[in-house]
Amino acid sequence: MAAVGVKELKNRLTQYLRRVKQGEEVIVTERGRPVALIQRIQAVERPASLEARLAGLAARGAVTLPTRRPLRSVRPVRVAGPPVSRLILDDRR
């Protein structure tokens, strides 16, 4: 298990992520005090947040995470004339 300061982690993030992928855990310290633990997603038994659970599923290949932001709000569009459902029923006859 490696311990690294925030500045060092920022400067060599790729190197530490490579070590984590190989199964090593990294303790992140701020002014000498531990503040975080970086470990492989598969190593976490019960993730606390929904995002962490989804990330774990994505790491296993069970789901594909969206690549775009979700739509904000969709405003309804008013259309003049009869309802579309009525037109479909009429067309079926």
C-alpha positions in Angstrom: 0.0 0.0 0.0 1.4 3.4 -1.1 0.8 6.7 0.6 1.0 9.8 -1.6 0.4 13.5 -1.1 -2.2 15.4 -3.1 0.4 17.4 -5.1 2.4 14.2 -5.9 -0.8 12.4 -6.9 -1.8 15.3 -9.2 1.7 15.3 -10.9 1.8 11.5 -11.4 -1.8 10.5 -11.6 -1.3 8.1 -14.5 1.4 6.2 -12.7 -0.7 5.8 -9.5 -3.8 4.7 -11.5 -1.6 2.1 -13.2 -0.6 0.8 -9.8 -4.2 0.7 -8.6 -5.2 -1.3 -11.8 -2.6 -3.8 -10.8 -4.4 -4.3 -7.4 -2.4 -1.9 -5.2 -4.2 0.5 -2.8 -3.1 4.1 -2.6 -3.7 6.3 0.4 -4.0 10.0 -0.4 -2.7 12.4 2.2 -3.2 16.1 2.7 -0.5 17.7 4.9 0.4 14.3 6.2 -3.1 13.2 7.2 -4.9 10.4 5.2 -8.0 11.8 3.5 -8.8 9.2 0.8 -8.2 5.6 -0.3 -7.9 4.8 -4.0 -8.6 1.2 -4.9 -9.9 -0.9 -7.7 -13.7 -0.7 -8.2 -13.9 -4.5 -8.1 -12.4 -4.5 -4.6 -15.3 -2.5 -3.1 -17.8 -4.9 -1.5 -20.8 -2.5 -1.0 -20.5 0.8 -2.7 -22.3 3.6 -0.9 -23.6 5.7 -3.8 -25.5 4.9 -7.0 -22.7 6.3 -9.1 -20.2 4.0 -7.4 -22.4 1.0 -8.0 -22.9 1.9 -11.6 -19.1 2.4 -12.1 -18.6 -1.1 -10.6 -21.1 -2.6 -13.1 -19.4 -0.7 -15.9 -16.0 -2.0 -14.9 -17.3 -5.6 -15.0 -18.9 -4.9 -18.4 -22.4 -5.5 -17.2 -23.7 -2.0 -18.3 -22.5 0.8 -20.6 -22.6 4.2 -19.0 -24.1 7.1 -21.0 -21.7 9.4 -22.8 -23.9 12.4 -23.0 -25.6 14.5 -20.4 -29.3 13.8 -19.8 -31.9 16.1 -21.3 -32.9 19.0 -19.2 -36.7 19.3 -19.2 -38.9 18.5 -22.1 -41.7 20.9 -22.6 -44.9 19.4 -24.1 -45.9 20.5 -27.6 -49.5 21.3 -28.3 -50.8 20.1 -31.7 -54.1 21.3 -33.2 -56.6 18.8 -34.4 -57.8 15.4 -33.2 -55.6 13.3 -31.0 -53.0 11.1 -32.7 -54.5 8.1 -31.0 -57.8 8.8 -32.8 -56.1 9.1 -36.2 -54.4 5.7 -35.6 -57.7 4.1 -34.7 -59.4 5.6 -37.8 -56.5 4.4 -40.0 -56.9 0.8 -38.7 -60.5 0.7 -39.8 
